[in-house]
Amino acid sequence: MPEIELREETVGRLDSLRVDDESYDELVTELMNIYEAEELTMFRSGDG
């Protein structure tokens, strides 16, 4: 798995989004899924 460096501000923002003992990996995966779902919704709404 690639390793990335995050600014302290970014880590703080991620920490505020974490639920219970959710790992950063779980949080990032959830955020990516939300992003992809919104992207798909935007794409489909433009199909009219």
Secondary structure as GFF3:
##gff-version 3
##sequence-region A 1 48
A	DSSP	alpha_helix	8	17	.	.	.	ID=ss1
A	DSSP	alpha_helix	24	45	.	.	.	ID=ss2
###
